[in-house]
Amino acid sequence: MSVPTHGPDCSTRTFESKCKYCGDAIFFFSCTCGSRLIFNELGYPWPLHSCRNYVAGDGRYRLGEEVIPIAQLWNRGIRGEDLENALPGKLGSHFTDDNLINLPDLIDRSIDKPYVQRVTNAAVANESQVKPSTDIVRQDPYHDVCTSEIGQITELISDANIAKKAGIKSGSMGLSALGKWTRQKLVQMTMHTGALGEAQSDNCSFTFFVEESVVKRRGIVRGCIVSARLRGIVISSRNPIWVCEELVDLYD
């Protein structure tokens, strides 16, 4: 199996969060060459997070393009460290039993060591920090600009009033510019894009509106790591807003 080296060359990102199901501390790891893993701790033996509710949701882990079906292992009564030693047969065209037995070593070899040290140091610094950093750059849109972002949800406000946020009075002609967004029940969300080990300037804040039905269907809560496709709407220059046209929970 050809294993990519996950590091700066493949836009590796690691977020520190809490599992939306069990509340335990986790580290969400992803990269542009297809990996998506959730660890209980950083560093060897890279223990995968496998709480009951997560795997009941048919959880999947990816190492490159190879899929590890954690739910199948859980249903066979395999728990905790035994997940690393399970032998469920081939898990894809290249993911063999030997690969799975040696999964901790396979992960350890594939992640760039300087990157591991950088994110580990950042996690330790976060743990010892008395107050969270307020050095976050708020991103305001201009009209019809589009962007796709990955980050952590830090705030949700139900029954959000998009017209008020956009600076539009009731009955104003400006309501028509908001189109369908005035006819939907909305949630206002804030997302921070800063991952572990990145420059502080990369920690940006996006506040946007999204349909409540999407949030409920995907089970998105504070702390979730999401991918969001955003579009800017500016009716009043003092009140620019983002609307979310696609929202994906990266846990799933």
CORQUINOR-V952542 format. One record per backbone hydrogen bond with DSSP energy under -1.0 kcal/mol. CO is the residue of the C=O (numbers start at 0). NH is the residue of the N-H. If there is no record, write none. Layout:
co nh
CO NH
CO NH
This chain:
co nh
5 111
6 9
6 11
7 10
9 31
12 29
13 195
14 27
16 25
18 22
23 18
25 16
26 38
27 14
28 36
29 12
30 33
34 30
35 61
36 28
37 48
38 26
42 45
46 39
50 54
51 55
54 57
58 70
60 67
61 35
62 65
65 62
67 60
67 69
68 72
69 73
70 74
72 77
73 76
78 81
79 82
80 83
93 95
94 90
95 99
96 100
97 101
99 102
101 105
102 106
103 107
104 108
105 109
106 110
109 5
111 115
112 116
113 117
114 118
115 119
116 120
117 121
118 122
119 123
120 124
121 125
122 126
123 127
133 135
136 204
141 144
144 231
146 229
148 227
150 225
151 191
152 222
154 189
156 187
160 164
161 165
162 167
163 166
168 171
171 174
172 175
174 177
175 178
177 180
178 181
179 182
184 211
185 159
186 209
187 156
188 207
189 153
189 154
190 205
191 151
194 197
198 201
199 202
201 203
202 136
203 192
204 138
205 190
207 188
208 243
209 186
210 214
211 215
212 216
213 217
214 219
220 223
223 152
224 249
225 150
226 247
227 148
228 244
228 245
229 146
230 242
231 143
232 240
235 238
240 232
241 208
242 230
245 228
247 226
248 251
